[in-house]
């Protein structure tokens, strides 16, 4: 394979992985305002876990459904493009998420048309509601939640790439499951609590925030373990696309470029 063909394949791979990462991160932020019952989704009874004196169920944001795709894509970018690749797409994603919320904020300020309000003010059961209020309520997340989400996202990504590459130095190219799962477990532990403390400090008690964070992390822990086969699937697809020799060389180069946290 010529160097030119390989470079083209590398660029295409990064564009595809970045597109998957960016799209799912943005969608997860948009749908994250909906809270759903994890137990009821699986046809189970509420967990009623007793954590730090609080009764907790697995009530999760809808964004949690597709966020695992972001985990997988981030680990694949980390494996083949290292810290520079992860930082590049993470900063771009954070900027576009911030831009999206700015556009939504401006859209909320627009005065609603009267006919739009009148034509869409009842559900199928005949219950009346304020369409403009519903729009604003759904899309208008609080500033602290947005700030907490973006801060946690960036810290989590930097932690993930750092732990991933440190584990790779220990395991070498083998034991992909260890560095992929291990880095996700560490980064999501930090992410789970950073976003909650920034968004809800002063609103919820310290103990309650810890309880919510522990519940969220239990879910993320389970998902990270279950995702391991998909990491290997993505890895094998990319190896076949690039060729094993070139893929291994990219992985080694990525590791040498990812020694520091920042």
Wavefront OBJ file of the C-alpha trace (Angstrom):
o trace
v 0.000 0.000 0.000
v 1.479 3.350 -1.021
v 1.951 6.139 1.506
v -0.567 8.296 -0.371
v -3.283 5.628 -0.203
v -2.555 5.042 3.474
v -2.790 8.754 4.262
v -6.131 8.939 2.470
v -7.417 5.965 4.440
v -6.236 7.551 7.708
v -8.029 10.805 6.885
v -11.221 8.961 5.910
v -11.080 6.908 9.101
v -10.666 9.989 11.279
v -13.526 11.775 9.496
v -15.874 8.791 9.925
v -14.983 8.260 13.605
v -15.218 12.003 14.292
v -18.611 12.200 12.593
v -19.967 9.316 14.680
v -18.507 10.824 17.863
v -19.738 14.344 17.193
v -23.239 13.354 16.062
v -23.918 11.095 19.028
v -22.477 13.573 21.546
v -24.694 16.365 20.198
v -27.820 14.186 20.121
v -27.108 12.930 23.642
v -26.947 16.525 24.893
v -30.203 17.433 23.108
v -32.254 14.474 24.368
v -30.641 14.487 27.797
v -33.482 16.592 29.216
v -35.724 13.515 29.276
v -35.415 11.251 32.313
v -36.543 7.661 31.907
v -36.794 4.606 34.132
v -34.105 2.072 33.313
v -35.933 -0.674 35.213
v -39.275 -0.139 33.492
v -37.550 -0.102 30.100
v -36.378 -3.648 30.844
v -39.723 -4.660 32.347
v -38.318 -4.741 35.886
v -39.448 -3.278 39.174
v -37.674 -0.167 40.547
v -34.337 -1.065 42.136
v -34.999 0.912 45.354
v -31.287 0.915 46.211
v -30.428 2.358 49.608
v -27.400 4.606 49.023
v -26.144 6.967 51.751
v -29.606 7.117 53.295
v -31.453 7.794 50.014
v -33.650 5.384 48.077
v -32.342 5.437 44.520
v -33.668 3.953 41.282
v -32.008 3.828 37.865
v -33.658 6.968 36.525
v -31.373 8.042 33.709
v -31.188 10.757 31.077
v -32.216 9.678 27.576
v -28.733 10.671 26.455
v -27.390 7.679 28.378
v -28.921 5.404 25.724
v -26.534 6.542 22.981
v -23.626 7.809 25.080
v -21.999 4.337 24.946
v -21.458 4.977 21.215
v -19.357 7.990 22.239
v -17.334 5.741 24.605
v -16.578 3.255 21.847
v -15.704 5.877 19.250
v -13.501 7.777 21.698
v -11.525 4.615 22.498
v -11.056 3.845 18.804
v -9.841 7.389 18.108
v -7.557 7.036 21.129
v -6.158 3.744 19.858
v -5.263 4.952 16.366
v -4.830 8.721 16.705
v -3.834 9.111 20.363
v -4.172 12.205 22.497
v -3.908 14.677 19.586
v -6.883 13.066 17.839
v -9.017 12.830 20.984
v -8.256 16.425 21.986
v -9.033 17.722 18.509
v -12.478 16.109 18.301
v -13.281 16.744 21.990
v -12.621 20.494 21.779
v -14.538 20.705 18.507
v -17.482 18.833 20.033
v -17.530 21.015 23.152
v -17.488 24.149 20.989
v -20.335 22.913 18.794
v -22.396 21.839 21.809
v -21.958 25.317 23.288
v -22.914 26.835 19.929
v -26.010 24.607 19.768
v -27.202 25.760 23.169
v -26.616 29.384 22.177
v -28.802 28.907 19.098
v -31.463 27.193 21.220
v -31.346 30.060 23.727
v -31.910 32.563 20.917
v -34.750 30.444 19.504
v -36.449 30.464 22.921
v -36.427 34.268 22.886
v -38.342 34.434 19.593
v -42.017 35.424 20.061
v -44.318 32.532 19.061
v -46.797 32.931 16.212
v -50.387 32.928 17.436
v -51.621 30.306 14.939
v -48.784 27.972 15.954
v -49.857 28.261 19.582
v -53.531 27.695 18.765
v -53.028 24.812 16.349
v -50.858 22.737 18.654
v -52.285 23.267 22.126
v -53.948 19.917 22.892
v -52.713 16.341 23.131
v -54.636 13.361 21.650
v -56.636 13.065 24.887
v -57.797 16.667 24.657
v -55.588 17.986 27.452
v -54.569 21.580 26.728
v -51.026 22.861 27.148
v -48.939 25.880 26.274
v -46.903 24.899 23.203
v -44.367 27.699 23.621
v -43.916 26.916 27.313
v -43.381 23.227 26.459
v -40.775 24.126 23.820
v -38.919 26.395 26.225
v -39.113 23.884 29.058
v -37.763 21.009 26.971
v -34.922 22.851 25.251
v -34.085 25.471 27.871
v -31.639 23.699 30.145
v -30.146 25.724 32.980
v -26.785 27.426 32.474
v -25.165 25.491 35.320
v -26.249 22.171 33.805
v -24.748 23.148 30.447
v -21.535 24.355 32.109
v -21.338 21.209 34.216
v -21.924 18.963 31.225
v -19.261 20.615 29.062
v -16.699 20.740 31.892
v -17.282 17.097 32.801
v -17.099 16.092 29.140
v -13.690 17.719 28.579
v -12.172 16.501 31.859
v -13.564 13.033 31.210
v -12.090 12.911 27.703
v -8.641 14.082 28.823
v -8.696 11.551 31.673
v -9.806 8.777 29.328
v -6.999 9.331 26.824
v -4.391 9.632 29.597
v -5.428 6.418 31.407
v -5.886 4.574 28.093
v -2.343 5.324 26.956
v -0.815 4.654 30.383
v -2.425 1.209 30.387
v -1.155 0.659 26.848
v 2.392 1.301 28.031
v 1.896 -1.515 30.542
v 0.075 -4.011 28.288
v 1.569 -3.143 24.899
v -0.686 -3.739 21.897
v -2.367 -6.681 23.678
v -5.264 -6.611 26.173
v -7.326 -3.979 24.377
v -10.187 -4.780 26.765
v -8.111 -3.644 29.746
v -7.167 -0.206 28.434
v -10.545 0.455 26.780
v -12.674 -0.614 29.746
v -10.249 0.656 32.399
v -9.971 4.136 30.900
v -13.757 4.393 30.536
v -14.372 3.325 34.132
v -11.934 5.924 35.482
v -13.053 8.785 33.219
v -16.751 8.147 33.819
v -16.224 8.046 37.577
v -14.881 11.593 37.343
v -17.493 12.665 34.773
v -20.395 11.374 36.885
v -19.538 13.582 39.849
v -18.098 16.684 38.149
v -21.307 17.385 36.234
v -23.487 16.869 39.318
v -21.438 19.059 41.644
v -21.247 21.927 39.140
v -24.923 21.695 38.204
v -26.514 21.002 41.588
v -24.179 22.169 44.393
v -26.313 24.305 46.683
v -29.508 22.809 45.263
v -28.996 19.246 46.489
v -27.061 18.265 49.603
v -23.533 16.880 49.294
v -24.773 13.438 50.360
v -27.629 13.460 47.852
v -25.298 14.403 44.998
v -23.027 11.518 45.994
v -25.995 9.125 46.019
v -27.142 10.231 42.551
v -23.580 10.020 41.238
v -23.110 6.499 42.593
v -26.348 5.355 40.939
v -25.304 6.858 37.604
v -21.855 5.324 37.856
v -23.241 1.844 38.543
v -25.082 2.083 35.229
v -21.988 3.361 33.393
v -19.847 0.619 34.973
v -22.199 -2.099 33.737
v -22.410 -0.564 30.260
v -18.608 -0.232 29.994
v -18.228 -3.967 30.679
v -20.952 -4.914 28.193
v -19.385 -2.769 25.464
v -16.103 -4.710 25.411
v -17.046 -7.004 22.470
v -18.039 -3.958 20.385
v -14.604 -2.397 20.998
v -12.986 -5.522 19.558
v -15.397 -5.522 16.626
v -14.536 -1.902 15.763
v -10.836 -2.636 16.209
v -10.978 -5.594 13.808
v -12.924 -3.647 11.183
v -10.336 -0.836 11.248
v -7.411 -3.285 11.160
v -8.836 -4.886 8.026
v -9.437 -1.484 6.453
v -5.924 -0.167 7.120
v -4.074 -3.462 7.049
v -2.761 -4.990 10.274
v 0.811 -3.741 9.800
v -0.210 -0.138 9.156
v -2.835 -0.233 11.925
v -0.236 -1.479 14.419
v 2.169 1.289 13.347
v -0.536 3.944 13.803
v -1.315 2.599 17.249
v 2.369 2.766 18.250
v 2.673 6.340 16.931
v -0.487 7.316 18.819
v 0.995 5.941 22.032
v 4.247 7.899 21.697
v 2.271 11.144 21.187
v 0.161 10.665 24.321
v 2.541 10.725 27.271
v 1.171 13.737 29.183
v -2.287 14.537 30.571
v -2.534 17.831 28.685
l 1 2 3 4 5 6 7 8 9 10 11 12 13 14 15 16 17 18 19 20 21 22 23 24 25 26 27 28 29 30 31 32 33 34 35 36 37 38 39 40 41 42 43 44 45 46 47 48 49 50 51 52 53 54 55 56 57 58 59 60 61 62 63 64 65 66 67 68 69 70 71 72 73 74 75 76 77 78 79 80 81 82 83 84 85 86 87 88 89 90 91 92 93 94 95 96 97 98 99 100 101 102 103 104 105 106 107 108 109 110 111 112 113 114 115 116 117 118 119 120 121 122 123 124 125 126 127 128 129 130 131 132 133 134 135 136 137 138 139 140 141 142 143 144 145 146 147 148 149 150 151 152 153 154 155 156 157 158 159 160 161 162 163 164 165 166 167 168 169 170 171 172 173 174 175 176 177 178 179 180 181 182 183 184 185 186 187 188 189 190 191 192 193 194 195 196 197 198 199 200 201 202 203 204 205 206 207 208 209 210 211 212 213 214 215 216 217 218 219 220 221 222 223 224 225 226 227 228 229 230 231 232 233 234 235 236 237 238 239 240 241 242 243 244 245 246 247 248 249 250 251 252 253 254 255 256 257 258 259 260 261 262
